Amino acid sequence: MCAHPASPEITIVMPVFNEQEVLLQTFARLTALFAAQPQCRWQAIFVNDGSRDRSAELLRAQEAADPRFHVVELTRNFGFQAALAAGLAAATNADAVVTMDADLQDPPELIPELVAAWQAGAEVVLAVRRSRQETGVRRLGMDAFHALFGRLTDGPLIDTNAGTFGLLSRDAVTAFNQLPERQRFFPGLRAWLGFNVAQVPYDRQERAAGQPQQTLRRLVHYALDGLFSFSRLPLRLLTYCGLLVAGVGFSLGTFYIVRRLVGIEIAQTGFTTLAVLVLFLGGLQLIAIGVLGEYLGRIYDEVKRRPLYLVRRRS
C-alpha cells in the first residue's frame, strides 16, 4: 500500500437537484470544515443535476467566491446516480473522494473521521447509520428494502445501513470509474470493488431545510435497480414456481387418470375450479413476463451504449 501524502487532497462530491433552501448552509459548514482541517487540501465538487430552482445560481456564486468550490453542470436531470458518477469522474486530482448528499442529512463534520480511517489503511470507508430520521411510508419502505436486499443479492455483502456517504481512495475511485453500467446502485458497486473497508458509525440527521427531492417513485425505481442489478433470485423464483405448478399439475393429472382407470371417477362441471386455475396460471405468467421485462429492459439500456450523462459546463 502506498503511503499517504502529508497534506492529502480530499475532494467532496455532492450531486445537487433543487436544493436552493439548503445550499447556503452546506457552503458554510463545508467552509468551516476546511478551516478546521488545514492539514488537508480541500475541494468540493457540486454536480448540478438539471436543477430548476436557484441552485445553479447559488453554486456559481460560491464557485466565484471560493476557488475550492467547483461546479459540474449537466445538460438536464439525469438522476442522482449519474450525477454522482459525473462528480467522481471530475475528481481527477484527489487522493481520496468523499461522496455525500447536499441536504446535510449526512453531517460534513464526520468527514475528518472518514479521512482518519482512510489514513489508517482503509481504501473504502463507509459511514454507517446508527439511526435515521425518516418516518412514515418512506421509512417503512427503506427498512423493508434494507432487510431484504442483503438476503437477495448474489454479489458481495452490502452493509444495509450504509448509503452514499463515505470515502473512496484514489485507487477505488479509478476502479469505480471503469464500471460501465447505466443502471447504477452505488452501494452495491462500491462493495463489488472488493477494496479494504472500514466503518464509521453516525446518526443521520433531518434535512437542514427544504423537502426531499427523491420522490417515493424514484426510491422504488432505485430499489429495483439495486435488486435486478445484483440478484438473479427473481428469475430463480420463477423457475421454482414453474416447477412447483408443473409438479402439482402432473400429480393431479395422475391422480384423476388413476381414478378414471379404476372406474371411480365422477365427472363434475367444475367451472369455479377451472376459472380459478386459469386466473392463477395467467397471473403467474404475467408476473413472469414482468420480471423478464425488467431484466430485458436493463439489457436494452446497456446495449444502446448512450452516455450516462452529458456535461454542459465544468469549472
Phi, psi and chi 1 to 4 in degrees:
 res  aa     phi    psi   chi1   chi2   chi3   chi4
   1 MET       -  134.3 -177.9 -177.6  -60.1      -
   2 CYS   -73.6  144.7  -63.3      -      -      -
   3 ALA   -69.5  145.5      -      -      -      -
   4 HIS   -80.0  146.0  -61.2  -54.1      -      -
   5 PRO   -65.3  154.8   21.5  -31.7      -      -
   6 ALA   -63.7  -33.5      -      -      -      -
   7 SER  -124.6   79.7  179.3      -      -      -
   8 PRO   -69.3  150.5   27.6  -35.3      -      -
   9 GLU   -93.8  118.2 -179.7  170.6  -39.7      -
  10 ILE  -109.6  124.6  -50.8  -61.6      -      -
  11 THR  -111.3  133.0  -64.3      -      -      -
  12 ILE  -104.4  125.3  -59.1  170.2      -      -
  13 VAL  -108.7  124.9  170.2      -      -      -
  14 MET  -133.1  113.2  -71.7 -172.8  176.9      -
  15 PRO   -69.2  144.6  -19.7   33.0      -      -
  16 VAL  -132.8  127.9  175.2      -      -      -
  17 PHE  -141.8  108.2  177.9   64.4      -      -
  18 ASN    54.1   58.2  -67.0  -14.9      -      -
  19 GLU  -118.1   34.0  -64.2  -73.9    4.6      -
  20 GLN   -61.6  -31.4   63.7  178.6   14.4      -
  21 GLU   -68.0  -25.6  -68.4   88.7   -7.0      -
  22 VAL  -111.6  -11.8   75.9      -      -      -
  23 LEU   -63.9  -39.3  -81.7  177.5      -      -
  24 LEU   -62.9  -38.6  -66.9  180.0      -      -
  25 GLN   -66.2  -39.2  -64.2 -176.1   54.9      -
  26 THR   -61.7  -45.6  -57.6      -      -      -
  27 PHE   -59.1  -44.8  -61.7  152.9      -      -
  28 ALA   -65.0  -42.4      -      -      -      -
  29 ARG   -72.0  -34.2  -72.1  172.8   66.4  172.5
  30 LEU   -68.7  -40.7  -72.8  178.8      -      -
  31 THR   -61.5  -42.2  -58.9      -      -      -
  32 ALA   -63.6  -38.6      -      -      -      -
  33 LEU   -62.7  -45.5  168.5   67.8      -      -
  34 PHE   -60.7  -40.9  -62.0  167.3      -      -
  35 ALA   -68.6  -32.8      -      -      -      -
  36 ALA   -80.5  -12.9      -      -      -      -
  37 GLN  -127.3   65.7  -59.0  -70.6  -35.2      -
  38 PRO   -70.9  -11.5   27.5  -35.2      -      -
  39 GLN   -72.3  -13.0   67.9  -86.0   20.1      -
  40 CYS  -109.8  152.0  -64.1      -      -      -
  41 ARG   -96.9  122.2  -67.6  172.4  -70.6  129.2
  42 TRP  -107.6  145.2  -65.2   96.8      -      -
  43 GLN  -140.4  148.9  -80.8 -166.1   82.4      -
  44 ALA  -127.6  124.6      -      -      -      -
  45 ILE  -110.0  114.6  -63.1  177.0      -      -
  46 PHE  -100.5  127.5  -70.3   85.6      -      -
  47 VAL  -103.9  107.8 -177.6      -      -      -
  48 ASN   -78.7  106.8 -179.9   25.4      -      -
  49 ASP   -91.9   59.4 -173.0   24.5      -      -
  50 GLY    69.8   36.6      -      -      -      -
  51 SER   -60.9  144.0  -63.3      -      -      -
  52 ARG  -108.5    3.1  -65.5 -174.9  -70.9  -89.2
  53 ASP  -104.8 -150.4   60.5    2.0      -      -
  54 ARG   -88.6   12.7  -65.1 -179.4   57.8 -114.7
  55 SER   -58.3  -44.9  -66.0      -      -      -
  56 ALA   -61.5  -41.3      -      -      -      -
  57 GLU   -62.8  -45.0  175.2 -173.5  -21.0      -
  58 LEU   -65.7  -39.3  -64.0  173.2      -      -
  59 LEU   -64.6  -43.4  -69.9  171.3      -      -
  60 ARG   -65.8  -38.2  -69.3  171.3 -173.1  165.6
  61 ALA   -63.6  -42.9      -      -      -      -
  62 GLN   -67.3  -37.0 -177.8   65.0   21.2      -
  63 GLU   -62.3  -40.9 -179.7 -177.1   43.7      -
  64 ALA   -70.7  -30.2      -      -      -      -
  65 ALA   -83.7  -28.1      -      -      -      -
  66 ASP  -138.7  114.9 -169.8  -27.1      -      -
  67 PRO   -67.2   -9.7   23.6  -33.2      -      -
  68 ARG   -79.1  -11.5  -64.7  171.7  -61.7 -175.1
  69 PHE  -102.9  132.2  -71.1   78.2      -      -
  70 HIS  -130.0  152.5  -55.5  -86.6      -      -
  71 VAL  -126.3  131.8 -179.9      -      -      -
  72 VAL  -113.4  120.1  175.2      -      -      -
  73 GLU  -105.9  123.0  -68.6 -170.8   16.2      -
  74 LEU   -86.7  157.0  -55.5 -174.5      -      -
  75 THR   -69.9  -23.9   57.2      -      -      -
  76 ARG  -159.5 -175.0   63.0  170.6  177.6   82.7
  77 ASN   -80.3  106.7  177.3 -120.1      -      -
  78 PHE   -97.1   -8.3  -74.6   91.3      -      -
  79 GLY   104.7  157.5      -      -      -      -
  80 PHE   -58.2  -44.4 -178.8   87.2      -      -
  81 GLN   -64.8  -40.7  -63.2  -62.6  -49.9      -
  82 ALA   -66.6  -41.3      -      -      -      -
  83 ALA   -63.6  -39.2      -      -      -      -
  84 LEU   -63.5  -41.7 -171.7   60.8      -      -
  85 ALA   -63.2  -38.5      -      -      -      -
  86 ALA   -64.1  -39.9      -      -      -      -
  87 GLY   -66.4  -41.1      -      -      -      -
  88 LEU   -65.9  -36.7  -71.2  171.3      -      -
  89 ALA   -67.6  -29.0      -      -      -      -
  90 ALA   -81.3  -16.6      -      -      -      -
  91 ALA   -84.1   65.5      -      -      -      -
  92 THR   -78.3  -25.4   54.2      -      -      -
  93 ASN  -105.6    0.5  -61.9  -39.7      -      -
  94 ALA   -75.8  142.6      -      -      -      -
  95 ASP   -78.8  -29.1  -63.2  -55.0      -      -
  96 ALA  -151.4  150.8      -      -      -      -
  97 VAL  -125.2  130.1  176.3      -      -      -
  98 VAL  -101.1  127.9  175.1      -      -      -
  99 THR  -108.5  135.0   55.3      -      -      -
 100 MET  -164.4  166.0   61.4 -172.0  -58.0      -
 101 ASP   -80.0  161.0  -62.5  -22.7      -      -
 102 ALA   -92.4   -1.7      -      -      -      -
 103 ASP   -88.9    3.5   57.5   12.9      -      -
 104 LEU    68.9   13.3  -62.6 -179.6      -      -
 105 GLN   -67.6  -29.7  -74.9 -170.6  -74.5      -
 106 ASP   -97.9  113.5  -59.0  -34.7      -      -
 107 PRO   -73.2  125.4   24.6  -32.4      -      -
 108 PRO   -60.0  -24.3  -21.8   32.2      -      -
 109 GLU   -65.3  -14.2  -66.5   75.8   15.4      -
 110 LEU   -81.7  -14.9 -172.0   71.6      -      -
 111 ILE   -57.4  -40.9  -67.9  176.1      -      -
 112 PRO   -56.8  -32.2  -28.9   37.1      -      -
 113 GLU   -69.6  -37.1  -65.1 -174.9   43.3      -
 114 LEU   -64.0  -42.9  -55.7 -179.9      -      -
 115 VAL   -64.3  -40.9  173.7      -      -      -
 116 ALA   -62.4  -40.5      -      -      -      -
 117 ALA   -65.1  -38.1      -      -      -      -
 118 TRP   -65.1  -44.1  165.1   64.7      -      -
 119 GLN   -66.6  -22.3  -69.3  176.2  -37.3      -
 120 ALA   -80.8   -6.2      -      -      -      -
 121 GLY   129.6  -10.0      -      -      -      -
 122 ALA   -74.6  145.0      -      -      -      -
 123 GLU   -98.6  -24.9  -63.8  167.3  -69.0      -
 124 VAL  -131.7  130.2  173.1      -      -      -
 125 VAL  -119.6  123.6 -175.8      -      -      -
 126 LEU  -100.1  131.0  -53.9 -179.4      -      -
 127 ALA   -87.5  109.8      -      -      -      -
 128 VAL  -101.1  126.0  178.6      -      -      -
 129 ARG   -75.6  124.5  -64.6  179.7  -70.8 -102.1
 130 ARG   -81.9  -32.5  -75.0 -176.7  -62.3 -129.7
 131 SER  -152.8  163.1   63.0      -      -      -
 132 ARG  -144.7  159.2   56.3 -169.2  -49.0  156.8
 133 GLN  -100.5   -6.5  -59.1  -58.9  -41.2      -
 134 GLU   -64.2  148.5  -69.7   89.5  -12.0      -
 135 THR  -134.9  174.0   57.8      -      -      -
 136 GLY    72.6 -148.6      -      -      -      -
 137 VAL   -62.9  -39.2  176.1      -      -      -
 138 ARG   -59.9  -43.9  -69.4  170.4   65.9   91.5
 139 ARG   -65.9  -44.2  177.7   60.7 -178.8  -90.5
 140 LEU   -61.6  -43.4  -69.3  174.4      -      -
 141 GLY   -62.8  -43.5      -      -      -      -
 142 MET   -64.0  -43.6  -70.6  176.6  179.4      -
 143 ASP   -63.3  -41.3  -71.7  -15.8      -      -
 144 ALA   -65.1  -43.7      -      -      -      -
 145 PHE   -63.1  -46.6  171.5   73.1      -      -
 146 HIS   -64.3  -35.0  -69.5  149.1      -      -
 147 ALA   -68.0  -35.4      -      -      -      -
 148 LEU   -88.4  -33.9  -67.9  173.0      -      -
 149 PHE   -62.2  -43.5 -175.5   77.5      -      -
 150 GLY   -60.6  -27.2      -      -      -      -
 151 ARG   -85.3  -19.6  -63.8 -179.9  174.8   88.5
 152 LEU   -97.0  -25.1  -62.3  178.9      -      -
 153 THR   -68.8  146.7 -179.2      -      -      -
 154 ASP   -92.1  -17.0  -63.7  -38.0      -      -
 155 GLY   -90.1 -160.0      -      -      -      -
 156 PRO   -62.2  154.0  -18.5   29.9      -      -
 157 LEU   -63.8  137.5  -69.1  178.0      -      -
 158 ILE  -114.1  129.9  -60.7  171.3      -      -
 159 ASP   -69.4  115.2 -165.9  -51.5      -      -
 160 THR   -71.8  -11.4   55.8      -      -      -
 161 ASN   -98.6    9.0  -70.7  -46.3      -      -
 162 ALA  -111.4  125.2      -      -      -      -
 163 GLY  -107.2 -134.1      -      -      -      -
 164 THR   -73.3  -33.6  -59.1      -      -      -
 165 PHE   -63.1  121.9 -166.8   21.5      -      -
 166 GLY   172.0 -173.9      -      -      -      -
 167 LEU  -130.1  140.9  178.2  145.7      -      -
 168 LEU  -121.5  135.2  -59.4  174.6      -      -
 169 SER   -71.4  170.9   68.0      -      -      -
 170 ARG   -58.7  -43.0  175.6   73.8  -98.2  162.2
 171 ASP   -64.7  -39.1  -71.1  -17.2      -      -
 172 ALA   -67.0  -39.2      -      -      -      -
 173 VAL   -64.0  -44.0  171.7      -      -      -
 174 THR   -60.0  -42.9  -59.8      -      -      -
 175 ALA   -66.3  -41.9      -      -      -      -
 176 PHE   -62.5  -39.5 -172.5   90.0      -      -
 177 ASN   -67.5  -13.0  -72.4  -21.5      -      -
 178 GLN   -85.5  -10.7  -64.4  174.6    4.9      -
 179 LEU   -75.6  127.0  -59.6  178.7      -      -
 180 PRO   -94.1   -0.3   34.1  -34.5      -      -
 181 GLU   -58.1  145.6  -75.8   96.2  -29.0      -
 182 ARG   -92.8  -40.1  -92.6   63.7 -178.9  164.4
 183 GLN   -89.9  101.9  -54.8  -69.2  -22.7      -
 184 ARG  -109.9  142.0  -71.9  174.0  169.2 -106.3
 185 PHE  -129.7   98.7  179.4   63.1      -      -
 186 PHE   -56.1  -48.5  179.8   74.2      -      -
 187 PRO   -58.8  -37.5  -25.1   35.6      -      -
 188 GLY   -68.0  -43.8      -      -      -      -
 189 LEU   -64.9  -39.2  -65.9  175.4      -      -
 190 ARG   -62.3  -41.7 -177.8  176.1   56.7 -168.5
 191 ALA   -68.0  -35.6      -      -      -      -
 192 TRP   -62.9  -28.4 -177.5   88.7      -      -
 193 LEU   -57.6  -35.6  -64.6  176.4      -      -
 194 GLY    83.8   13.4      -      -      -      -
 195 PHE   -76.5  164.2  -74.3   93.6      -      -
 196 ASN   -63.2  128.3 -177.4   33.4      -      -
 197 VAL  -116.2  140.0  175.6      -      -      -
 198 ALA  -124.9  160.2      -      -      -      -
 199 GLN  -125.4  142.9  -63.3 -175.8  -10.0      -
 200 VAL  -127.6  115.8  174.2      -      -      -
 201 PRO   -78.0  151.0   27.1  -32.9      -      -
 202 TYR  -160.5  166.6   78.8  108.6      -      -
 203 ASP  -103.8  120.7  -63.5  -54.4      -      -
 204 ARG   -73.5  137.9 -161.5  159.0 -159.7 -112.7
 205 GLN  -100.2  171.4  -56.2  169.5    2.8      -
 206 GLU   -74.9  160.2  -65.9 -177.5   -3.3      -
 207 ARG   -57.0  139.3  -74.7 -178.7   59.5   90.7
 208 ALA   -68.7  -29.8      -      -      -      -
 209 ALA  -168.8  163.8      -      -      -      -
 210 GLY    77.3 -175.5      -      -      -      -
 211 GLN  -111.2  151.7  -62.5  -62.5  -41.8      -
 212 PRO   -58.9  134.8  -21.4   31.8      -      -
 213 GLN   -91.6  -13.9  -60.6  -56.7  -44.6      -
 214 GLN   -86.2  100.7  -69.1  -75.2    2.7      -
 215 THR   -69.4  165.0   64.0      -      -      -
 216 LEU   -59.5  -38.6 -176.4   60.5      -      -
 217 ARG   -61.2  -43.0  177.9  176.0  173.8  -88.2
 218 ARG   -66.2  -38.4  -72.4 -171.0  177.7 -146.6
 219 LEU   -65.2  -39.2  -69.4  174.1      -      -
 220 VAL   -63.8  -44.3  170.0      -      -      -
 221 HIS   -61.2  -40.7 -176.2   74.6      -      -
 222 TYR   -63.5  -42.2 -177.7   52.0      -      -
 223 ALA   -63.5  -40.5      -      -      -      -
 224 LEU   -66.2  -37.8  -69.0  175.9      -      -
 225 ASP   -59.6  -43.9  -79.2  -17.0      -      -
 226 GLY   -62.3  -43.9      -      -      -      -
 227 LEU   -66.2  -52.1  174.3   61.4      -      -
 228 PHE   -75.7  -19.1  -69.6  116.0      -      -
 229 SER   -82.1  -23.1  -64.1      -      -      -
 230 PHE  -126.3   13.5  -73.4   91.1      -      -
 231 SER  -149.5  136.4  177.1      -      -      -
 232 ARG  -102.6    7.8  -69.4 -172.2  -66.7  -87.9
 233 LEU   -58.9  -40.2 -176.4   60.0      -      -
 234 PRO   -56.0  -39.7  -28.9   37.1      -      -
 235 LEU   -66.0  -40.6  -66.8  174.0      -      -
 236 ARG   -64.2  -40.6  -64.7 -165.3 -169.9  100.8
 237 LEU   -61.8  -38.0  -72.0  177.4      -      -
 238 LEU   -62.8  -40.9  -70.2  178.5      -      -
 239 THR   -62.5  -44.3  -58.6      -      -      -
 240 TYR   -64.4  -41.3  -61.5  152.5      -      -
 241 CYS   -63.3  -41.9  -73.3      -      -      -
 242 GLY   -60.9  -44.2      -      -      -      -
 243 LEU   -64.4  -39.4  -69.8  173.1      -      -
 244 LEU   -64.8  -47.7  176.0   62.5      -      -
 245 VAL   -63.6  -41.8  171.3      -      -      -
 246 ALA   -63.2  -40.7      -      -      -      -
 247 GLY   -64.1  -42.9      -      -      -      -
 248 VAL   -64.1  -42.6  170.9      -      -      -
 249 GLY   -62.8  -43.5      -      -      -      -
 250 PHE   -64.1  -40.9  179.3   78.4      -      -
 251 SER   -64.6  -44.3  -60.8      -      -      -
 252 LEU   -64.8  -40.4  -74.1  174.3      -      -
 253 GLY   -60.7  -45.2      -      -      -      -
 254 THR   -61.8  -41.7  -57.9      -      -      -
 255 PHE   -60.6  -46.9  173.0   72.7      -      -
 256 TYR   -73.3  -30.1  -74.7  116.7      -      -
 257 ILE   -64.2  -44.7  -71.3  173.6      -      -
 258 VAL   -61.9  -43.5  171.3      -      -      -
 259 ARG   -60.1  -40.3  -75.4  171.7   60.4   89.3
 260 ARG   -66.4  -41.7  175.7   72.4   66.6 -178.9
 261 LEU   -66.1  -33.9  -68.9  175.7      -      -
 262 VAL   -88.2   -0.2  -62.3      -      -      -
 263 GLY    80.9   20.7      -      -      -      -
 264 ILE  -111.6    5.4   60.6  174.1      -      -
 265 GLU   -74.4  131.2  174.7   63.0   27.0      -
 266 ILE  -117.6  108.6  -60.1  175.5      -      -
 267 ALA   -70.0  134.4      -      -      -      -
 268 GLN  -127.7  165.4  -62.9 -180.0   -0.9      -
 269 THR   -61.1  -55.5  -57.1      -      -      -
 270 GLY    66.2   32.0      -      -      -      -
 271 PHE   -63.1  -44.2  172.9   78.6      -      -
 272 THR   -61.4  -44.4  -58.3      -      -      -
 273 THR   -61.5  -43.5  -58.2      -      -      -
 274 LEU   -63.7  -44.2 -178.6   61.1      -      -
 275 ALA   -62.6  -43.6      -      -      -      -
 276 VAL   -62.9  -43.1  169.8      -      -      -
 277 LEU   -63.8  -42.5  -74.3  174.3      -      -
 278 VAL   -63.1  -46.2  169.1      -      -      -
 279 LEU   -64.9  -40.5  -69.0  174.3      -      -
 280 PHE   -63.8  -49.0  170.7   72.5      -      -
 281 LEU   -67.5  -37.4  -67.5  175.7      -      -
 282 GLY   -64.4  -43.4      -      -      -      -
 283 GLY   -62.6  -40.8      -      -      -      -
 284 LEU   -63.0  -40.0 -171.3   62.5      -      -
 285 GLN   -66.4  -40.0  -71.4  173.8  -24.2      -
 286 LEU   -64.9  -39.6  -70.2  174.9      -      -
 287 ILE   -61.8  -43.8  -67.9  172.2      -      -
 288 ALA   -61.3  -42.8      -      -      -      -
 289 ILE   -64.0  -39.5  -67.9  171.4      -      -
 290 GLY   -63.5  -42.8      -      -      -      -
 291 VAL   -64.5  -44.7  171.6      -      -      -
 292 LEU   -60.1  -38.3  -69.4  173.5      -      -
 293 GLY   -63.2  -36.7      -      -      -      -
 294 GLU   -61.2  -45.1  -70.2  -72.4  -14.6      -
 295 TYR   -68.6  -43.4  -76.6   99.4      -      -
 296 LEU   -65.3  -38.2  -71.7  174.2      -      -
 297 GLY   -60.9  -39.8      -      -      -      -
 298 ARG   -70.5  -36.9  -77.0  161.0  173.9   77.1
 299 ILE   -61.9  -41.7  -66.1  171.7      -      -
 300 TYR   -60.5  -43.7  177.5   62.9      -      -
 301 ASP   -63.3  -37.7  -74.1  -21.5      -      -
 302 GLU   -69.8  -42.2  -65.7  -66.2  -26.8      -
 303 VAL   -73.8  -18.8  -61.1      -      -      -
 304 LYS   -67.9  -27.3  -75.0 -171.9  -68.9 -171.1
 305 ARG    59.4   31.9  -53.8  -59.8  -64.9  172.0
 306 ARG   -71.0  153.7  -70.5  175.9 -177.4  168.2
 307 PRO   -61.0  147.9  -20.3   30.8      -      -
 308 LEU   -66.9  -30.7 -173.8   60.5      -      -
 309 TYR  -158.1  164.7   55.0   85.4      -      -
 310 LEU  -126.6  135.3  -67.8  174.2      -      -
 311 VAL   -98.5  127.9  175.8      -      -      -
 312 ARG   -86.0  -40.4 -178.0 -171.2  -55.7  -81.1
 313 ARG  -152.2  138.8  171.9 -177.2  172.1  -87.0
 314 ARG  -138.8  130.5  176.5 -177.6  -68.0  147.1
 315 SER   -82.5      -   61.9      -      -      -
